[in-house]
Amino acid sequence: MRVLLVAGSPEPSSAATLSELAREAETVVAIDRGAEVCRAAGIVPDAFCGDADTVSADTLAWVRDHASASAAATTGQHLDVTPADDVRETPQIRGLHGELGIRLFPPAKYDTDLSLGFACARQIASERGEDLEVTVTCASAGRMDHALAVFGVLASNADLAPSLVEDAFTCRILSPRGTQTWELGERACGCHFSFVALADASVVSERGMRWELDHFRVDALRDRGISNVIDADDAAITCHVGIVAAFLIR
């Protein structure tokens, strides 16, 4: 199953991008201020996760009302809102559609809301007994420390091979733990392409690009993979060792 995590960037992606991603996903999880983005785009999220410190009370009520109505109509169950004083390391999602719900956490916590969103997505997939694919959007703009932490969260979930999709780029996390190779496809020909290692001693190969690599070793956050150009329809990048964030620039 594919879960879309809509994060709370102060500069979210467009409603068009969000709508397209929501159509491709089976479940949409609004992460805190991401609920505001969903509401503006006319997308009712299937679940909410966060500490509610950047979402308005009105929008949180909107999520709750729509979720409660949907759950009552489809399952006859009431929506279970988990209180902030009942926090577990692995969130238990229940209520909405008989499976999902609103999960509230206290603002004073160690994990970011995005990290909790990934935990929620894992729980949803586990309850359904399905393999999990995760797409994240509205997560990369705003404060630099937040943006860097986003890639830390993506790297910690490399086994899911998550994608980060914004208006200007698509990023995929590549790793032997998840997906090693990204075949870019003919539509990517002529586009700019970059990669950034997220782990020391990562080993990367690139083909079909202006500057190709063959089992090239690169340490975390080094700039050796910045600003390449895709020259061939069969262009691809492979992460043999470590973790790499690969960027297709639109």
C-alpha positions as CSV (number, residue, x, y, z in Angstrom):
1,M,0.0,0.0,0.0
2,R,1.1,3.6,-0.7
3,V,0.8,6.1,2.1
4,L,1.1,9.8,1.4
5,L,2.5,11.9,4.3
6,V,1.6,15.5,4.0
7,A,4.0,17.4,6.2
8,G,3.8,21.0,7.6
9,S,6.3,23.0,5.6
10,P,5.6,26.8,5.8
11,E,6.1,26.8,2.0
12,P,4.0,23.8,0.8
13,S,3.8,22.4,-2.6
14,S,1.0,23.3,-4.9
15,A,-2.6,22.0,-4.6
16,A,-2.1,20.4,-8.1
17,T,1.0,18.4,-6.8
18,L,-0.8,17.4,-3.6
19,S,-3.9,16.3,-5.5
20,E,-1.9,14.2,-7.9
21,L,0.0,12.5,-5.1
22,A,-3.3,11.9,-3.1
23,R,-4.8,10.2,-6.1
24,E,-1.9,7.8,-6.3
25,A,-2.1,6.9,-2.6
26,E,-4.4,4.6,-0.8
27,T,-4.1,6.5,2.5
28,V,-3.3,10.2,3.2
29,V,-1.9,11.1,6.6
30,A,-1.8,14.8,7.5
31,I,1.1,15.7,9.7
32,D,0.3,18.7,11.9
33,R,0.2,21.8,9.7
34,G,-0.1,19.4,6.7
35,A,-3.8,19.3,7.6
36,E,-4.1,23.0,6.6
37,V,-2.6,22.2,3.2
38,C,-5.0,19.3,2.7
39,R,-8.0,21.4,3.7
40,A,-6.9,24.2,1.3
41,A,-6.6,21.7,-1.5
42,G,-9.9,20.1,-0.8
43,I,-8.4,16.7,0.3
44,V,-9.8,15.0,3.4
45,P,-7.0,13.1,5.1
46,D,-7.6,9.6,6.3
47,A,-5.6,10.2,9.4
48,F,-3.9,13.0,11.4
49,C,-0.6,12.7,13.3
50,G,1.3,15.3,15.3
51,D,1.3,17.6,18.3
52,A,-1.2,20.1,16.9
53,D,1.1,23.0,17.6
54,T,1.0,24.4,14.0
55,V,-2.5,23.5,13.0
56,S,-5.5,25.7,13.9
57,A,-8.2,24.4,16.2
58,D,-10.7,25.0,13.4
59,T,-8.8,22.8,11.0
60,L,-8.2,20.1,13.6
61,A,-12.0,20.1,14.3
62,W,-12.6,19.8,10.5
63,V,-10.4,16.7,10.3
64,R,-12.1,15.2,13.3
65,D,-15.6,15.9,12.0
66,H,-14.9,14.5,8.5
67,A,-13.1,11.5,10.0
68,S,-15.9,10.8,12.5
69,A,-18.6,11.1,9.8
70,S,-16.7,8.8,7.5
71,A,-16.0,6.2,10.2
72,A,-19.6,6.2,11.4
73,A,-20.9,5.8,7.9
74,T,-18.5,2.9,6.9
75,T,-17.9,1.1,10.2
76,G,-20.4,2.3,12.8
77,Q,-17.4,3.2,15.0
78,H,-16.7,6.4,16.8
79,L,-13.3,8.2,16.1
80,D,-10.7,7.4,18.7
81,V,-8.7,10.5,19.5
82,T,-5.6,9.4,21.4
83,P,-4.8,11.8,24.2
84,A,-1.3,13.4,24.5
85,D,-0.7,11.8,27.9
86,D,-1.0,8.3,26.3
87,V,2.1,8.3,24.1
88,R,3.7,5.0,23.0
89,E,6.9,4.5,21.1
90,T,4.9,2.8,18.3
91,P,1.6,4.6,17.7
92,Q,-1.5,2.5,17.7
93,I,-3.9,3.8,15.1
94,R,-7.6,3.0,15.4
95,G,-11.0,4.5,14.8
96,L,-11.2,6.0,11.3
97,H,-12.4,3.5,8.8
98,G,-12.0,1.0,11.6
99,E,-8.2,1.3,11.2
100,L,-7.0,4.9,11.2
101,G,-7.6,7.9,13.4
102,I,-6.2,11.0,15.0
103,R,-3.0,10.6,17.0
104,L,-2.0,13.5,19.2
105,F,1.4,13.9,20.9
106,P,2.7,16.4,23.4
107,P,4.9,19.2,21.9
108,A,7.7,18.3,24.3
109,K,8.9,15.1,22.7
110,Y,12.1,13.8,21.1
111,D,10.7,12.7,17.7
112,T,9.6,15.2,15.0
113,D,6.1,15.0,13.7
114,L,7.4,13.6,10.4
115,S,9.2,10.8,12.3
116,L,5.9,10.0,14.1
117,G,4.2,10.1,10.8
118,F,6.4,7.3,9.5
119,A,5.7,5.3,12.6
120,C,2.0,5.8,12.0
121,A,2.3,4.6,8.4
122,R,4.2,1.5,9.5
123,Q,1.5,0.7,12.0
124,I,-1.3,1.2,9.4
125,A,0.5,-1.2,6.9
126,S,1.1,-3.7,9.7
127,E,-2.5,-3.7,10.7
128,R,-3.5,-4.3,7.1
129,G,-0.8,-6.9,6.5
130,E,0.5,-5.1,3.5
131,D,3.9,-4.0,2.2
132,L,4.4,-0.3,2.7
133,E,5.5,2.4,0.2
134,V,5.7,6.0,1.5
135,T,5.6,9.3,-0.4
136,V,6.3,12.6,1.5
137,T,5.4,16.1,0.4
138,C,5.3,19.6,1.8
139,A,8.4,18.8,3.9
140,S,11.5,20.5,2.4
141,A,11.0,24.3,2.6
142,G,11.3,26.6,5.5
143,R,14.0,26.4,8.2
144,M,17.3,24.8,7.3
145,D,17.5,22.8,10.5
146,H,14.1,21.4,9.8
147,A,15.0,20.5,6.2
148,L,18.2,18.7,7.3
149,A,16.2,16.8,9.9
150,V,13.7,15.7,7.2
151,F,16.6,13.9,5.3
152,G,17.7,12.4,8.6
153,V,14.2,10.9,9.0
154,L,14.1,9.8,5.4
155,A,17.5,8.1,5.8
156,S,16.3,6.3,9.0
157,N,13.5,4.9,7.0
158,A,15.6,3.8,4.0
159,D,14.2,0.3,4.2
160,L,11.0,1.8,2.8
161,A,12.7,3.5,-0.1
162,P,10.6,6.7,0.6
163,S,10.1,9.4,-2.0
164,L,10.0,13.1,-1.3
165,V,8.0,14.9,-4.0
166,E,7.7,18.7,-4.3
167,D,6.8,21.1,-7.1
168,A,10.5,21.5,-8.2
169,F,11.9,18.0,-7.7
170,T,11.4,14.4,-6.9
171,C,13.9,12.8,-4.4
172,R,14.2,9.1,-3.8
173,I,16.1,7.5,-1.0
174,L,18.3,4.6,-2.3
175,S,19.9,2.0,-0.2
176,P,20.6,-1.8,-0.2
177,R,18.2,-1.9,2.7
178,G,15.3,-0.7,0.4
179,T,15.6,0.1,-3.3
180,Q,19.1,0.3,-4.7
181,T,18.5,1.5,-8.3
182,W,16.4,4.3,-9.8
183,E,15.7,4.0,-13.5
184,L,15.0,7.6,-14.5
185,G,13.1,6.9,-17.8
186,E,12.9,8.7,-21.1
187,R,10.9,11.6,-19.7
188,A,13.9,12.6,-17.5
189,C,16.2,13.0,-20.5
190,G,17.7,16.6,-20.5
191,C,16.8,17.2,-16.8
192,H,19.3,18.1,-14.1
193,F,20.1,15.4,-11.6
194,S,22.0,15.3,-8.3
195,F,22.7,13.0,-5.4
196,V,23.8,13.5,-1.9
197,A,25.1,10.7,0.3
198,L,23.4,10.4,3.6
199,A,25.9,7.9,5.1
200,D,29.7,7.8,5.1
201,A,31.4,5.4,2.7
202,S,28.4,5.2,0.4
203,V,29.2,3.7,-3.0
204,V,27.3,5.0,-6.1
205,S,27.2,4.2,-9.9
206,E,25.5,6.4,-12.5
207,R,24.9,5.7,-16.2
208,G,23.3,7.6,-19.0
209,M,24.5,10.9,-17.6
210,R,26.9,13.6,-18.7
211,W,29.3,12.5,-16.0
212,E,29.1,8.8,-15.2
213,L,30.3,7.0,-12.1
214,D,31.3,3.4,-11.5
215,H,31.3,2.3,-7.9
216,F,32.3,5.8,-6.7
217,R,32.9,6.1,-2.9
218,V,31.5,9.3,-1.3
219,D,31.0,10.3,2.3
220,A,27.9,11.9,3.9
221,L,26.9,15.4,2.7
222,R,29.9,15.7,0.3
223,D,29.2,17.7,-2.9
224,R,30.6,15.2,-5.5
225,G,27.2,14.3,-6.9
226,I,25.7,17.7,-7.5
227,S,24.5,19.1,-10.9
228,N,24.7,16.3,-13.4
229,V,22.6,16.1,-16.6
230,I,20.6,13.1,-17.9
231,D,21.7,12.4,-21.4
232,A,20.1,9.0,-22.2
233,D,16.7,7.3,-22.0
234,D,18.2,4.4,-19.9
235,A,19.8,6.7,-17.3
236,A,20.0,5.2,-13.8
237,I,21.6,5.6,-10.4
238,T,22.5,2.7,-8.1
239,C,23.5,2.9,-4.4
240,H,25.6,-0.2,-3.8
241,V,26.6,0.7,-0.2
242,G,25.2,3.2,2.3
243,I,22.3,5.6,1.7
244,V,21.8,8.2,-1.0
245,A,19.3,10.9,-1.6
246,A,18.8,11.2,-5.4
247,F,17.2,14.3,-6.9
248,L,15.5,14.6,-10.3
249,I,15.1,18.4,-10.8
250,R,12.1,19.5,-12.8
